């Protein structure tokens, strides 16, 4: 089992890789009981307890990861990928989540070739989105604290050589603080403006317009990830990895 972290409403989760720590006793007991059932391979019973935690508007990488594993074991492709994706949003560098998600994606029927990524997109994926915006904010706070210490050492030092070192390192720390805050802002902006969803219908038609009578552009199958561009009544305008766009019935997908 994996550790938990994330703050939402009244609960605090800490992601440590060793276990789960909660301030709310009821979710803590549920998670412990669910983990035992999971280890005993009583997956349906474990899932029911995990779902009770989820219904309390609590979220964590570990909770979603375990739920995804159960869905995958029961050959439910869409919910498995859905919860792996939700877990990955909270722990974007977790190798277990990345590995299982990649494995689950191989079961999708749609073979979509992604568009080539620009240098900026690669930078976003490799650096800005490597951590969550909360983590980047914490890094910025830590670096600001280091700057304060270096500045005080510079101010009270009598050695010219040490003053030079403290001055240079304090300037570097300011630069890194600024970069961390920028990455945090860009990360939050990306998350807020890139709404993704998973297709839950076994098969669904993507239309040229938000009407049932419009032409069919292409079809998608369960488990495929789409990006939501626009909403109109019960229709969603979506784009897939290869750049194709169209309108899909909102009931066929579930936002991550």
CORDAJO-V625131 format. One record per helix or strand of 2 or more residues. SS is the DSSP state (~ for helix, > for strand). FROM is the first residue (numbers start at 0). TO is the last residue. Records with the same first field share a line. If there is no record, write none. Layout:
SS=FROM-TO / FROM-TO
//
This chain:
>=5-7 / 10-12 / 194-198 / 202-206 / 215-220 / 224-231 / 234-238 / 244-248 / 252-254
~=24-38 / 42-53 / 60-72 / 76-89 / 94-104 / 118-125 / 127-129 / 132-155 / 159-192 / 249-251
//
